[in-house]
């Protein structure tokens, strides 16, 4: 049996610009090793800095494309109902939609009952298995779901006061606080609330705050 190195998994953000920048960096390093002058050192540092910037830009662009792919299967009508954690969107969008429903009710001589629902500790109670199931239904396979599953595994917390530690607290559900990935996973799961509404019922969502106007005949 022969042994060899396993092939590296391709990075989704690596592109031709990254390859060219990396080659330039290696070429500058080779020149500096052969001729260690101050001028060649400056050239190498410049090439290394350029390669880092290209990688960061490529990673940011790849991440944005990934987020767009999650939302790409949704209709524009469904996307309009969600305004939390979205660029150029905010609570004003939800207020305007509610105002529109109120004005429509006045025009049609109807009463309007609006339901406001706030989920307490929404991050800590997010259904982890549901997140993985939604990722599967979106077509994600391979290493990414495994990475997210490991990311969501049971975490242990303790509170320290001076030299005294509290008992262990096991977080068996929810997503970790303070992580950018947690925001994406939370939105992925909570969007099901809007999708489950019947066509005759309107609803808007801002992070974990849900609002549904229900017009009624007078």
N, C-alpha and C positions, 0 to 999 in steps of 0.2 A: 504494500500500500504506500502510495506517495502522499506526502503532506505538503500543503501549500497554504498560502494566505487566502482567507475568504474575501471575495470581492466586496468592496465597500458599497453600502447603499447609496444610490445617487441622491444628492441634496436637491430638493424641489426648487430651491431658489438659485442654484448655480446655473449661470448662463455664459454666453460667449464673452461678454464684457468681463466677467469674473476671471475667465480663463486667460484672457489677454493681460489683465492687470497682474495676475499671479505670475505669468511668464516674464513680464517686465520686471517684477520684483526679484525673481530668481536670477534673471540676467544681470541686474544691478548688483545683487549679492555676489555673484560669481566674479564680476569685474573688481569689486572691492576686495575680495579675498586675494586675488592675484596682484592687485595694485592698491594696497591700503593707504590711499591718500585721503586728505580731508575733503577734496572735491568729490571723490567717488563715494565717500561716506555720506555726504549730503545727498547725492543722487539716489543712493540706496534708501535712505530715510524718506525721501520724497516719494519713491516708488512704493515703499511699504505703506505709507500713509494713504496714497492713492488707492492701493488695493483694498485697504480696510474700508475706505469710503464707498467704493464700488460694491463690496460685499454687503455693507449695511443698507445701501439703497436697494439692492436686489432682494435682500431679506424682507425689507419693509414692503416692497412692491408685491412679492410673493404672498406675504401675509394678507395684504389687502385683497388680492385675487382670491385667496382661500375664503375670506369672509364673504365676498361677493358670490362665491359658488354656493355657500350655504343658503343665501337668500335668493339665489337665482331661480329656484323652482317655484317661488311664490308669485302670485299675481300682484299687479300694482295696487289693486284695491285692498289686499291684505296687508301689504307693506305700509300703506298710508295709515293704518290703524296703530302702528308702532312708532313711537317717537323717542324712546329712551336709548341712550348710548348711540345716537346716530348723529352724523355731521349735519349741521345747520337745521337740526330739529330740536324741539323742546316742549315744555308744558303749554306754551302758547298755541301750538298746533291742536292739542287736545281741547283747550278752551274754545278755540274757534269752531271745532266740530260740534261741541256741546251747544254753543250759541246758535249754530245753524239749525240744530235739531229743535231748539226752543222757538226760533222764528218760524220754522215749518209747522210746528204745532199751533202757533198763533194763527197762521194763515188758514189752516185746515180746521180751526175751531176745536182743537183737541187739548187735553191735558197731557203734560209730560212728566213722567216719573223717572227719575235718574237714580241708578244704583251705583254707589261708590264702594269699592272693595279694596282694602289694603291688607296684604298678606304679611303677617308678623313673622320675623326671622326667616324671610323667604330664602336667603342664601343658605342658611343652615338646614333648611328642610327640603332643598331641591333633591328630587328623586334621581339617584345616581344610575340605577339600572335603566331608568327612562332615558337618560342622556345617551347611554351607550346604544340603546335600542333605536333612538332617533338617528344617531350617526350611521347605524347599519342601514336604516331605511333610506338615508340620503346617499348610500352607495360607498361609504368609506370602508375600506378593507386594509389588511396588512398591518404595518407597524403603528400607524397613527392611533387606531382604536386601542391597541395594547398599551401605548404610551399614556393615553388619557385614562384608561382603566387603572394603571399604576399611579397616575397622578391623583386619582380620586380615592385611593385605598384608605382604610381607616387610619385616622390621625389621632395622636394622643397629646393632650394639653395639660399643663400644670401651671398653677399660680404660685409665685414665690414672693414671700414677704420676709425680708431679712434673710435669715438662714433656714426658714421654715417653708417647706413645699406642701402644696395641697395634694389631695388624692388625684389620681389620674382621671381625666375626662376623655372618654372615647367618642369621637365624632364619627358616627356610623352612616350618616347621610349628609347631604349638603355639599357645597363646593368651598374650597379654601378661600378665606378672605384675603384681599390684597393682591390677588393675582390677575393679570390681564386675561389669561386663559379662562379663569373662572367667570368673568363677565360674558364671554362668548358662549360658554356652556350653559350658563344660567339663561341667557336670552334664547338659546336653542330650545330649551325645555319649556320655558314659560310661554313661548309663542303658541303652544298647543291650545291655550285658553281661548285665543281669538279664533283659531281654526275650528274649534268645537261648537261655536255658536251657529244656530240655524240661520238660513239666509234672511229671515224676516227680523232678526235681532241684530242691532248695531252694537259696537263695542270698541273702545279704544284702550290702549295699554301704554303706560309709561313706567318702564322698569317693572316694579312689582305692584303698581297701582292700576286697578282696572275700573273702568267706568262704562255703564251701559244705559243709554236713554231708551225708555219704553213709552211711546205715545199711546194715549188712551182716549176713547171718544167721550165727549162730555155728555 
